[in-house]
């Protein structure tokens, strides 16, 4: 029994985090001229090149054949650095294509020639990660569908200021499609929960660093209990989401009977932690936190975007309510 | 990363389950100090069965279990409905381990075996009326007089003082010293002349903690544990002894309580409603959220324990677990209260016990360091923020 990453797993995760920090430092956004859609494209290409999209794909298809636990650890780091949403969608789509007998689709996705968007929004006409997308993932009650897009969609920068979005006719996603069952739904949830928890951790780190550096009334604001206690609560939300994520990943990788239950729990706690921490982080920063010269607003908007994209909170709770009682 | 149990641990779990199934008392532990005899009898039974001092080294009569096996014990113990250590808690979890760490041979001989057998009740004399969260400001003084220390002052919130045989007593022995310096940790015989004990009734109705007054109480110098004037070090000696197992039983209990509430909600309505509470979207989701929260707490305990089992020294993350455990148990009992409504006023039956549970949860959130003190520890030791005090 060891519910923590091994040394090797920690090294992989650290390497991903380091690469993202140098390739995509937050302060690049604060330059007026940054073209965010070009940034998304550049980092998607970078993710392809680094092998993150194919990290858990079979070697025979050009992937690294890592397990779901290892992949979860990579996506935590990507979520922590606000990597493009399309990396996770593509990773899942490539595996789904392979399992559904579409190796050419998988090849195009794994080599970065075809992007993958997610069908979102109440009317199912919003695509997230739409720029360059040739496929779309659609999450259903107990399955995941992958459909081929007949034509490229015209994308613009979405609400979170980082992600390309398109409003499309519903017929666009009616092309040739394949489907995967519960296992793919759970993998989607794990990838999303991992990114949300990574984001929650970044919000703690941002607040913690600022509380040490910012002085008012002659003291670092991190010495004021009002601030310290808020960050302590953020850390509690972060740690419980992290542990639940680990537990869920182990349950899923080993096909435990409680995998559905653990995945739902992990995603609920990750959604909570990301939103709570992103919002509290802005409060901890005061005025600078509400400007575009600080990463806080990106964290907040991305937290909400991922919450909406990863499954309606109420729906997740309804599903959790229907689960059999946990075995203790 | 895995959740695999070694074959010997699976075997151990079965052994624990069998023993507890055959031995856990059917009678409920009497509340508060009334449970003292019950506690002694149960501890004697644990001792006879070879289950005393699970985390004590074998050299001192303990079981010397691995951390994973301790974890299995606490989970199975909670599942089997095993009673709390009650009046023996301080002896088993704190005084004994302190003596193991810093006691001399004579002190160990006199106390350790007796503690394991349930023959000695201990209490903890740390807090004072003016020194609660700020323990290091304590003022009860001890004056060295020949081969004795003469103690005068007052302690408070001393659980089970009126039933205790001995007390771990923290006093200021170096005159003029301040804060953590100049303190001594001494074994106080609670039958010494000059000690007066006044029980204090809690809002739960039990009077299981007390004020203790010391009027020139003579304690032999030989009862100092560790060094004279270095009692803070002795008081802190056991911080690392409890390694992440303290709240495992709570996780099991909370899991069971949430499922109880879910079962109840399936066939009973919320106050003012006629359909089952389970059909109320907001309430069903609240219960489902508790499921996720308890799963998160269980995972958090497992993650911490895994690190300690591999040799990591426990740190401030223990306060994350305590804060979360207290908050969640309060939230769950509050959900119980909202579900039971007017049944809380019924003499006996389904709901009435939830209001007692709720009060107990509120009490527990104070003991061992308040929620705000836990946040301070997290800020200092986990986040390494500049100190507030």
Contacts between the chains, C-beta under 8 A, distances in Angstrom:
chain1	res1	chain2	res2	distance
A	1	B	2	6.9
A	1	B	3	5.9
A	1	B	4	6.3
A	1	B	5	6.0
A	1	B	9	7.7
A	1	B	68	5.8
A	1	B	302	7.0
A	1	B	306	6.5
A	1	B	309	7.9
A	2	B	1	6.3
A	2	B	2	5.9
A	2	B	306	4.5
A	2	B	309	7.5
A	2	B	310	7.2
A	3	B	1	6.4
A	3	B	2	7.9
A	3	B	3	6.7
A	3	B	299	6.6
A	3	B	302	4.3
A	3	B	303	4.5
A	3	B	305	8.0
A	3	B	306	4.8
A	4	B	1	6.4
A	4	B	303	5.8
A	4	B	306	4.9
A	4	B	307	5.8
A	4	B	310	7.9
A	5	B	1	5.8
A	6	B	1	6.8
A	9	B	1	6.9
A	69	B	1	5.2
A	204	B	383	7.8
A	208	B	383	5.3
A	208	B	385	6.9
A	211	B	385	5.8
A	212	B	385	6.6
A	212	B	386	6.5
A	219	B	386	7.4
A	220	B	385	7.8
A	220	B	386	4.5
A	222	B	379	7.6
A	222	B	383	7.9
A	222	B	385	3.9
A	222	B	386	5.1
A	223	B	385	7.0
A	223	B	386	4.2
A	223	B	387	6.3
A	223	B	388	5.1
A	224	B	388	6.8
A	225	B	372	7.5
A	225	B	375	7.8
A	225	B	376	7.3
A	225	B	388	5.2
A	228	B	375	6.7
A	228	B	376	7.0
A	228	B	379	3.8
A	228	B	383	7.6
A	228	B	385	5.4
A	228	B	388	6.0
A	229	B	372	6.8
A	229	B	375	4.3
A	229	B	376	7.8
A	229	B	379	7.2
A	231	B	379	6.7
A	231	B	383	5.8
A	231	B	385	7.0
A	232	B	323	7.7
A	232	B	374	7.7
A	232	B	375	4.0
A	232	B	376	7.9
A	232	B	378	4.0
A	232	B	379	5.2
A	232	B	382	7.7
A	232	B	383	6.9
A	233	B	375	7.2
A	235	B	320	6.7
A	235	B	378	6.0
A	235	B	382	6.1
A	235	B	383	6.3
A	236	B	320	5.2
A	236	B	323	6.0
A	236	B	324	5.6
A	236	B	378	7.3
A	239	B	300	6.1
A	239	B	317	7.2
A	239	B	320	5.4
A	240	B	293	7.6
A	240	B	296	3.9
A	240	B	297	6.7
A	240	B	299	7.4
A	240	B	300	5.3
A	240	B	324	6.2
A	241	B	296	6.9
A	242	B	303	7.5
A	243	B	296	6.3
A	243	B	299	3.7
A	243	B	300	4.1
A	243	B	302	7.0
A	243	B	303	4.3
A	244	B	292	7.4
A	244	B	295	6.0
A	244	B	296	4.3
A	244	B	299	4.8
A	244	B	300	7.8
A	246	B	1	6.1
A	246	B	299	6.4
A	246	B	303	6.2
A	247	B	3	7.3
A	247	B	295	7.1
A	247	B	298	7.5
A	247	B	299	3.9
A	247	B	302	7.0
A	249	B	1	7.0
A	250	B	1	5.6
A	250	B	2	6.0
A	250	B	3	5.1
A	251	B	3	7.4
A	254	B	2	7.6
A	254	B	3	7.4
A	256	B	3	7.6
A	261	B	291	7.6
A	261	B	295	7.1
A	262	B	295	6.4
A	264	B	292	6.9
A	265	B	291	6.7
A	265	B	292	3.9
A	265	B	295	3.9
A	265	B	296	6.5
A	266	B	295	7.9
A	266	B	296	7.9
A	268	B	289	6.7
A	268	B	292	4.3
A	269	B	292	5.7
A	269	B	293	7.3
A	269	B	296	4.9
A	314	B	281	7.4
A	314	B	285	6.1
A	317	B	284	7.7
A	317	B	285	4.0
A	317	B	288	4.1
A	317	B	289	5.9
A	317	B	292	7.8
A	318	B	281	7.8
A	318	B	284	7.3
A	318	B	285	6.8
A	318	B	288	7.1
A	320	B	288	4.2
A	320	B	289	7.9
A	320	B	291	5.6
A	320	B	292	6.2
A	321	B	262	7.8
A	321	B	278	7.8
A	321	B	284	5.1
A	321	B	285	7.0
A	321	B	287	6.7
A	321	B	288	4.0
A	321	B	291	7.7
A	323	B	291	7.5
A	325	B	259	4.7
A	325	B	262	7.4
A	326	B	255	6.0
A	326	B	259	7.8
A	326	B	291	7.0
A	326	B	294	7.8
A	326	B	295	6.8
A	328	B	75	7.0
A	328	B	79	6.5
A	328	B	252	5.5
A	328	B	255	5.1
A	328	B	256	7.4
